[in-house]
Amino acid sequence: MVLIQFSKSFLNFSSVGVIGLLVVTAPLLLMSMSTNSAYLGATNNAYAQQSQTEQPSYFITIIPGSDIDSPSHYSPENVAIPTGTTVVWVNQDQGQRHTVTSGMPGNNTGLFDSGPMTFGDQFQLSFYTENNLVGEFPYYDTVNPEITGKISSNNMVVPGQSFEFRSGTGPTLDLAKNNATLLSFTPIGMSVDQDDIMYYNFSITRDSNNETLFENQFEVEDNKFEVELIQTDNVIAGGGATTTTGNNTAIWFGPDVDVDYTGAYHAAGDFFSEPGNYTLGVEMTRIGSNPPPQPMRDDFSMSVVSGATTATNATNAAMTGAGNATTAGNATTAGNATILPTTG
């Protein structure tokens, strides 16, 4: 059993050793997204060849203390995203340089490389078929080669009547490989002004007994709704928002970005304790104060294998981002996630 607990705090960047628990701070969200100039000066790699104006929606942090012996460095360490997602790594390890380099120590694959990132630096990367960033990509820190991570992208697209559905793990979530997957729902044939907030209802239902395990409304400011589902068997409320559906209590938090546009939300709970098929329901209920121009609802199917969360995967749960974290002056309000391994 793994216990995931949330708390609110102001981000500070002192490098503090943590014994017995892992504190994963939320990403630093800046008003204007900067990139690593050292990397931009590099030659033919995927990131240098793509536009620098992509809006990021998913954040991975290099946490304080990553240069010392720590159970986690990149947070989250194991990520599954749909193609078309733009990811930002943020170095929150004060006084330490780090990199995000494709491959493994001794085997740099050359697909992407942030170059040295000092404290506060950000490295932005979009995953597209055109830049060959579809599949599974291990990466590491050339300054501290023992620091490794993995990011996977999947180009599956399922068209519905109202939305296109994408999942970071494709049609099947294998909990032995990933305890989380980022889902993306894009309205079909409808252009929406970013000034208008769109309201989405999202639900997860187990097909075997028609039990709805999660249902919640989310506010979205751009033309795409993204939510990461995180499987864990025990969540204690703190900094996130609690929602109870039937007998199942879950936490949701985010979005990762709340400056002019919206990034990914995250929902953590015991959604997939049993293997089998699940129905993901998505409905746009209104745009601003008005209903959408036509009914907007779809149900999509997702298969889950392996049944229950393993301790290894759950310890790496994607607890980044927190409720509406924004930068105001020099103070950034964000949420923390404390992950405590337990027995049972």
HELIX and SHEET records of a PDB file:
HELIX    1   1 SER A   37  LEU A   40  1                                   4    
HELIX    2   2 ALA A  311  THR A  315  1                                   5    
SHEET    1   A 4 LEU A  22  THR A  25  0                                        
SHEET    2   A 4 ALA A 331  PRO A 341 -1                                        
SHEET    3   A 4 VAL A   2  PHE A  10 -1                                        
SHEET    4   A 4 VAL A 235  ILE A 236  1                                        
SHEET    1   B 3 LEU A  22  THR A  25  0                                        
SHEET    2   B 3 ALA A 331  PRO A 341 -1                                        
SHEET    3   B 3 THR A 326  ALA A 328 -1                                        
SHEET    1   C 4 TYR A  74  SER A  75  0                                        
SHEET    2   C 4 TYR A  58  ILE A  62 -1                                        
SHEET    3   C 4 THR A  86  ASN A  91  1                                        
SHEET    4   C 4 GLN A 122  SER A 126 -1                                        
SHEET    1   D 5 ASN A  78  PRO A  82  0                                        
SHEET    2   D 5 THR A 148  ASN A 154  1                                        
SHEET    3   D 5 GLY A 135  TYR A 140 -1                                        
SHEET    4   D 5 THR A 101  MET A 104 -1                                        
SHEET    5   D 5 ASN A 107  ASP A 113 -1                                        
SHEET    1   E 7 VAL A 158  PRO A 159  0                                        
SHEET    2   E 7 PHE A 163  SER A 167 -1                                        
SHEET    3   E 7 ALA A 180  PRO A 187 -1                                        
SHEET    4   E 7 PHE A 225  GLN A 231 -1                                        
SHEET    5   E 7 TYR A 265  GLY A 269  1                                        
SHEET    6   E 7 ASN A 248  PHE A 253 -1                                        
SHEET    7   E 7 ALA A 241  THR A 245 -1                                        
SHEET    1   F 5 THR A 172  ASP A 174  0                                        
SHEET    2   F 5 MET A 296  VAL A 305  1                                        
SHEET    3   F 5 GLY A 276  ILE A 287 -1                                        
SHEET    4   F 5 MET A 198  ARG A 206 -1                                        
SHEET    5   F 5 GLU A 211  VAL A 220 -1                                        
END                                                                             
